[in-house]
Amino acid sequence: MLFYIQQPFHLELPKLEGTWHILATNFPMWLKGNRTQPTLNYSSTTHKGQKVLLDQVKFLKNGKPKTITGYDYFEDTSHTKFTWQGKGLLSLFKSRWHIALMSKNHEWAVIIFQKTLFTPAGIDIISKSPDLDARLLNKIIDLIVRKGWLKDSTDLPILSQSE
């Protein structure tokens, strides 16, 4: 049985901070094969006088470490809805995303991001552990399909966490 919370809920920031491994996704950047082992790395900070999450997406590109850095601005006080804005040259780019589901123990979550001018809408299953039980991962995917967020479980490929 899956024990999870779904929108609307309030999330205390320490539950979101840290490293999250992207285990399943339909985001094309992670499906091409040359970018592997993606993680989302969140930490609280202040940017331009506003409390935000520093958002560092870390991955290997052709075996070499890469990072995309931005800031997540809170859209409301629940700490579950965000607008990402890139840092530096990427500051021209924004993306809206939210946490749709989260396990009650805050060990895994489902995030949904909206379409932008340059990227399609999509879904990620993220976990504090790179080794989430395969049966649990498949149950989460089935739940996403039952909720109507995807047509079929094959629409959300599971990523390999090894290089």
N, C-alpha and C positions, 0 to 999 in steps of 0.2 A: 504494500500500500504506500502511496505517495503522501507525505505530509508536507503541505506547502501553504504559503499565503499568496494571495493575488490582490490586484488593485481593487479598491483603494487600501493602502496601508502606509504607515509611517515607518521610515527606516532611520535608525540612528547611524550617523556617519561612520563610526568605528567599525560597524558591521560590513561596510562597503570597502573600506580602505584595505590596501594590500594588493597582492597579486592574484589575478583570476586567469585561469587557462581557458582558452576558447576550445571547446571540445567538439561542438557541432555547429555548423553555420551554412548559410546559403550566400554568403558575401563572396563575390567573385575573386577578390584579392587573395583570399585564403585557399581558393580551389584550383588555382593554376599550377601549383606544385613547386614554384620557385621561392615562395614565401612560406616558411614552416614555423611550427611551434609558437604561434601567436599568444601573447598574454596581454591583459589589460592591467595596468598598475596605477592604483588610485591612492592619493594622499591629500589631506586637507591643507589648504594654503589660502593666502589672500592675494588677489590680483586686482590692481586698480581700485583698491579699497573695498573690495567685495570678497566675501568668503566663497571659495570655489573648491572644486576638486582639481588637482593637477592630474592629468590623464596622460599616461605614457603607454603607447602601444609598442610593445617590443616583440621582435620576431627575427628569424634568420632569413636572409635573402641570399640564395645560392650559398648557404652555409656561413654567411657573415652576419654578425649582429647589426640590427638596424633599430631605430626608434623614431616614432612619430609622436610629437608632443603637442598637447593642447590643454584647454581648460574646460571643465564642465560647469556651467552656470545653472543653478537651481531654478526650475520653472515654478516651483511651489514649495511649501514648507514640509511636504512629505519626504523630501530627499529621494524621490523615485523617478522624477521627470527632469530631464536636462536638455540644455543646448550646448553642444560641444563647439568650441571655436579653436582653430589651430593657433599655434604659437609661431612667431617670426613670419616667414614668407607664407605660411599656411593660415595666417590670421584672416585672410580674405574668405576662408571657407568655414561654413557652419553646418551642423547636423543636429537634428533633434532625435532623442532616444529616451526610452523609459524601461524601467524594470517591470515586466509584466507578471512574473512569478518569481518566488524565492522560497527555498526550503526553510522550514521553521528553524533549523539549526544554522542557517545562513551559510551553508556549504556549497550550494549551487543556486543559479538563477537563470532566468530566461530574459534576455533583453531584446527589444524590438526597436529598430531604427528606421526612420522615415527616409524616403527617396529625396535625393538632392539633385542639383543640376548635373553632378558628375558620378553619382553612385545610386544603385537601386535600393529600394527598401529591403529590409532583411531581418533575420532572426539569428541570434547566437544563443547557444547554451554554454554558460561559463561555470567554472568550478574552482574552488580554492585548491583542489587537488588535481594534478594532471592525470590521475588514475581513478576517476570515478567508475564505480562498478558498471559494467556493460549493460546488465539487466536494468539498472536504475536509469542509465542514459536512454535506453530504448523506451522505458516507461514515460520519461519526460517527453520524448519525441511523440509518442502516441497521444499523450495529453494535449500537446500543441495541435495535433491533427484533429482530435475530438473537439477542441475549442474553435476549430475552423480557421486557425491562423495559417495553416498550410493545407494543401489538398491531400498530400500523401507523405508518408514517412521518408520516402526516397528524396523528397524535396529539401531535406536537411541532412547533408552528408556529415558523417562523423570523421573528424580529422585524426590523423596519426600524430601522436605526440613525440615520436622519435624522428630523427633527421633522415 
